[in-house]
C-alpha cells in the first residue's frame, strides 16, 4: 500500500531523532592502557603516553588464568594486586569520574570482547620481558595489527632493556661485574644528557582530563577467581592486618622502606637478618607500585652504591633470561645437567618445613613459610644447603621459592638458584659450599633471628642434623667432580 509523503518538518525531526539514537548506541572510542607490572599512576610511561593523545583513556587489567592456575588459593600476591587495583579504581572514580576495567580471562579473548564493545583507537602497555609475557604480547600484537589497531609498548620496568647494555660486539654480558660497570656508565651518560629529575619528570599530579567515563566498569572478585578474600583491619599502630573471611590471620605484603636511614646504612646492615634493615622493595618493583627510576634516583642521591648494585643485579638477571630463555628449566652451563641429583623427597620436605637440624637454614625456611619473605643472606645459605648439602636439584628449590616468595621475579629467582648450584652465569664455583654454622656465627651471633623462628633450638625438641656438614661437603664435591669429568 502506498503511503502518503510526510511533511518535511516531520522528516527533519525523524532524521534528528535517528541520529540521536545512533549516537546513543555508538561504541565509545578509547585508547586502552593495559596495566600489568606497573600498578601506579606516577611515572608510568605507557600511561603518560596515552594521556598525551586525543582519545579518552581507559586503563584495564587482566587476571590471566594461565598465570593464576599455578598459584595457591591463599596467594598473597594475587590479593595484593586485587587490592591495589581497587585502590587505583577508587582514586579515579573519586577524582576523575573514571576507573579501571578489570577482567579475568585469556588476554586475547578479552581484547576480542573489548573490540566488540568499543572502538579501540590504540593500546598502550609497558614491556614485560619474561618468556610467557613475550609470547602473550606477540599474540595480542598480531590480533591488533590484523584489525589496524596500534599497539604501543614502552620501556618502564627497567632502567635498561636487555639489548641496551651489551658488549662492543653486541653480544650479552654473562658476568655481572663488567655488566655492572657498563650499566653504570650508560646511566651516568643518559641522566646527564636528559637532566632527569625525580620531582619534575614524574607525575606528582594525575591529569584531570582525557579519562574515559564508562557507564559501568567491569570488576572481578577474588572468590570468583578461586582465591581467598580478605578484609583489612587496623592494628593498634594503625597498620593494616590481613584477615580472611573466616577470621584467621593471613600473610600480607609489606610496605617498602627506602627511607634515608635504610639507604645510608644499607651496606653495613644488609647481611644481618635480625636487624630487618632492608628495603622490602621486591614485590613493589615486581608489580610496579613504585617506579624503578624513582628508586634509583634516590639511591644515587645518598650514594648508596651497594644498594644500587642490588638493583643492577635485577636487570642483569633479566637480560640473561631474555637472551637465554632456556635457563628457566635448564642449566646455563649444560655440563651441569650431568650432576646426579638425589631427588630425595623426604629430605626435600624437611628442608621445606625448616626441620633440617641446621638452625639458620630452618629459621629461613620458617620465615618464608610464615611471611612470604626471607632475608637475602639467609636465602643464599638455604639455597646452597639444598643443592650442595642435600644434593637436591636446584629446580625443586626454585619452584618452591616461586610459590612462596612475595617478591618472586622469574629472572632473579632462576638466576640466583643457578648461582647457588654453581651451574649458571657468573656462578659461585661448585666447590664453594656455605657452612651454615659459620654463617650463623657471623651474621646471627646473638641468635636473635634463629631464636625468633626456631624457639626450640638448644632444647631436646630440636631436630637432629639431617646430615653431617663434613660428610655433605665431601659427597657434594665428589658428585660434582664426577659430573664434570
N, C-alpha and C positions, 0 to 999 in steps of 0.2 A: 504494500500500500504506500502511495506517495505521501510524504509528509510535507506540510506547508513550511516554507522557509521562515525561520525565526527572525525577529527584528535584530538589527545589527547591534543594538545596545546589549541584548541578551547574549549574542555571540561573543562580544568582548568580555562580558562578565564570566562566561563559561571558560574562555581561554585563560583568564587570570586565575580562576579557581583551579584549573587543571595544572597550571604552572606552580601554584602554591602547594598543591598536593604532591607534585613531583619533588619539590624542594624538601618537603617534609619527609619523603621516603628516600631521598638521595643518600647514598653512602657517604659518611664523613671522610674527608681527606686528611690523613695524618702521616706524620713521619714517626716511625716506631724507633724507640731506643730500647734495645734488648739488653737488659741488665743480666749479668752473670756473676762475675767475680769483682764487682765494682759497686757494692751496695752503699752508695753515698751520693750526695749532691755536690759536695765541694771537690774541686779539682778532678772532675770526671770528664775525660777527654771526649768521649763519644757524646755525652750529654751536652757538653758545651758546643760541640759542632752542630748537633741537631737544633739546639735553641737559637743558633745564629742564622738558620734558614727560614723560609717563609711559612711552611706548613705547621699546623698545630702539632705539638709533640706529645706522643703517648708512650710512657715507659711501660714495659711489660717484663714479667719474669716467668720462666717456665720451669716447673719442677719436673725433672726428666726421670721417668720410671727406669730407664737404663742405668742411671746412677743410683737411684733410691733403692732398687731391688736388692742391693747387696748390703744394705745398712740395717743395723738392729732397730727394733721398734722404738726404743727409748733414745735414739741417737740425738745427742745434744746439739750437733751441728745443724741438723735439719730444723730443730726448734729455734736455734739462733737465727737462721736465715728467715724463717717464717715470721718471727717476732720483729726482726729488723725491717722486713717489708711492710709489716703492719704499721710500724712507726713512720716509715717514709710515706706511706699512703696517707696516714692521718695528717702529716705535715702538709702535703699537697692539698688535701681536702680543705683544711682549715685556712690556709693562706692563699691558695690559688684556684680553689674550686675545681681541682683536678684530682688525679690519683694514679695509682699503679694497677694495671690489669695483671692478675696472677692466674696462671693456668697450671694444670697437671696433665701431662701427656707427652707424646712424641713431638719434638720440636717441629719437624716437618709437617705433621698433621695440624699442629696449632697454627702454623703460618698459612696452611691451606684454608683453614677455618677463618682466619683473620682476613684473608683476601676476599672471601665471600661477604664479609660483614662490613668492610670499609675499603676505601681507596687508599692504598699504601703508596705514598709518594717516594719513600726511601726507607731503608733500615740502617740504623747506626748501632755499632757494637764495638766494644773493646776486645782486642785479640786475646785468645786463650791458646796456650802452647802445648797442652797435653795431647797425647795421640788421639784419644777419643774425641776431644773437643775439636781438633783439626778435621777429623772425618765428618763430624756433625756439621761444622760450619761450611765445609765443602758441599754437603748435600743442600744446605739452605741457600748457599750462593747460587748453585745451579738452578734451583727452583725459582728463585727471584729473578735471575737473569732470563730464564725462559719467559717470564711474564713482564720483562722490561722494567724491573724494579731495581734500583741501585742498592747495593749492599756496601756501605762504607764501614771499614774497620780501622781501628786506631791502636797505637801503642799506648798502654796505660798501666798495665800490671807490673811493668818492669821499667828500670831506667834505660837499659839497653836490651834490644831484642837479640835472639840467638845469632843472627848474621852480622851484627854490628861490631862485636868485639871478636875479631879473628886475627890470625897470623897474617903476615905480609903476603903469603901465597893464598890467602882466603880460606885456608883450612882451619877447623876449630881447635881451640886450645883444649888440651886434655890434662893439663897440670894447673893447679889453682894459682900458684904464685905468679907466673908470668901473665896469666889471665887477669889477676887482680891488679897488677901494675899497669897493664894496658887499659883496663877498665877505668882506673883512677885518672889516668892521663886523659882519656877521652872525656870523662866527666868534667874535669877542670877546663878543658877547651870549650866544651859545649855550654857550660853555665857561664863562662866568662864572656862568650860572644852573645848569649841570649839574655844576659842581665837578669837571670832567673831570680825572682824574689818571692818568698813564700807568702808574703802579705798581699802582693798585688797580682800575682799570676794565678792565684787560687780563688775560686768564687766564694767569698765570705757571704755574699748576698745572692740568693737564688732569684733569677729573673722573674718578674711578675707577669710577663706576657708570654704568649706563644704556647701555653699549655693546652692540651686537648681537654674538652669537657664532655664526657660521655654521660648518657642518662644512667648507666649502670656500669660499675667496674667489677668484672669477674674476680672472684677470690676463691681460695681453697682452704679447707681446714686441715689441721694435722691428722685428725681422726679419719677424714676421707681418704687420706693417702696411706693410712695404716700406721701412723706414728702416735706416740703418747703425747697427749695435750698437757699443758701446764698453766699455772697462774703465777703471777709474781706477787709475793708478799713481803713487805718491808721488814727487815730485822730492826733491832734496837738502834743500829748505827745507820739506818735508812738505806742500806744496800739491799738489793733485790735477792730474795731467796726463792729458788725454783721449787714449786710444789706441784706434783702431778695431781690429776683429778681425784685419785684415791687418798691424797693427803700425805703421801710419802715423799721424802726429800729426793730430788734427782739432781744430778750434776749439771752445772751450767758453765758457760764460757766466761772467763774473767775479763774484766776491763783491762785494756793495755795501760802501761805506765811508761811514758817517755819523759818523765819529769827531769828537771835539772840534776837532781841527786842521782838518779839511775844512770844517766848518761855520763856524768863526771866521774863516777866511781865504778863504772861497769867493768873495766879492765882488772880492777883489784878484787871485786866481789863475785864475779860471774861464776866461778868454779865451786862455790860453797853452797850446796843445796839448802842448808838450814837457814841461810840468810834471806832467801826469796828476793834476790836483788836483780832479777832480770825483768825484761820489759813486758813479757807475755803478749808480744805483738803478733805471734804466729798466726792465730786464727783470723785476726783483723787484716793482716796482709793477704791471707788466703782468700777471704771473702770481700776484700776491698772496702772495709768500713773506714779505712784511713788510706790516704794516698802514699805510695812509696816515695814520691818526691818530697812530700811534707816531712816524712821521717828522715830521709837522707839529708835534707836541708838542715834540720835541727841537729842531727848528729855532727854535721860539719861545723855548725856554729860553736859546738862545745869541743871540737877537735877530738871526738870520741872515735879514734881510729880503729880500735878493736871491735867496737860496736858496728862500725861501718863494714869491717871485714866480714862480719856475720851476714850482713845484708848482701854483700857481694857473693858469698858462698851460695846464697839462694839463687842468684842469677847464673852462677857458674853451673850449678846442677841443672837448671832449666835448659841452658844451651846444650848441655850434654844429652839430656833426654830428647831434645829437638833433633840433634844431629845423629844420635844413636838410639832410636826408639826401641830397638830390640832389648835394651838393658832393663826394660820393665820386667822381663822374665828370664833374661839370660845374663851371665857374667860379661862384663865389658871385655875382660881378657878370657878368651874362650878356653884356654888351657885349664882354667879353674873349674870347668864343668866336670873334670875328671876326679874332683875331690869326692871321696867315698863318705858322704854324709850318713849319719847313723839312723835318721828318721825314727827316733825313739819317742813314741807318743807319750809315754809315762814321764820321761824326763822333760819333755816339752810342756806338759801340763803343770809340772812342779815349777817350771820357770814362769809360766803364765800366772800362776797363783801366788808367786812370791814365797815359795817354801823350799828353796834350794839349800838352805843352811849357810848361805853367804849373805850376811845382813845387809850390805849395801845393795846387792842385787835384789834381794827380797823387798827392801824398802822402796826401791824404784818401781818395781812391778806393782806393788800395792798402791803406791801413789797414782800410778797410771790407771789402774782399775777403778780407783775410788773417785778420781778427779778428771780424768781425760788429759792429764798433763804429767810430764816427767822432766825433771831438771836435766839440762843438756849434758853436763858432766856424767850424770848417772846413766843417761842413755848410752853413752859410749861404753860404759862398764857392762851394762846388761846385754848390749848387742854383742860385744866381744865374748862375753861369757857363754851366750847361746851358741855362737858359731865355733868358738875355739875350745872352751871347756867341755861343752856337751856335744860338739861336732854335729850340730843340727843345722840344716840348710838355712841360709840367710833369708830365703824366700818365705819360710814359715814365720820368722820374726817380722819381716816386712809386712806381711799380710795382717799379723796381729796388731802391729802399730797402726796400720791403715784403718783398722776397725775402731781402735780405741782413742787415738790421738785427736784432740780437738784441732790442733794445728797441722794436721796431716796435709802434706803437699807432696804429690806423687814424685816429682823430680828429686826433692830433698830426701824423702824417705828412702827411695831406691838408691840414690847416691850415697847416703850415709850408711845404709846397711851393707852395700858392697864395699865401702871403705872399711867398715868393721871386719868384714870377712876377708879383706885383702885381695878381692877379685875385681875391683872397679878401677876407674880412673883415679890418678893421684891417691892411690890406696895406701893404707898402712901396710907395711910388709907383713906377710903371713906369720913371720916369726916374732912380731910384736904382739905380745899377749898380756893384757892387763891383769895385774894381780889384784883381785877385789879387796883383799885385806889391806894391802898397802894403799890403795886408793881411798879406802875408808879412813885410814890413819891420817892421810894427808889432807883430805877435804872434809872430813867429819870427825875430827879428833875428839871432840867432846860428846860424840854420839847423839847430838841434838836431833839430827834428821833421822837417824836409824831408830832412836827411841820413840819418835813420833809414829813411825809406820810399822815398827816391829817391836811392840811393847814387851813381848815375851822373850826378847833377846837376853841372853845371860841367865835364863831360867831353864829348868828341866823340861819345859814345854816347847822349847825351840827346836826346830828340825835339825837333824844331823846333816853335815855337809853331803851333798849329793855325790860328790867326787872329791878326792884329794887334789889340791892345786898342782902339786908337782907331777902327779900321775897324769892329770889332764893336760898339762903343758907338754909333757913328753909324747903323749898319744897324738896330740894335735900336730906337733912338728913332724912326727913320723908319717902321719896321714897326708899332710900337705906335700912332704918331700916325695912320697910315693906317687902322688898325682902329677907332680911336676917333672918327673923323670923324662 
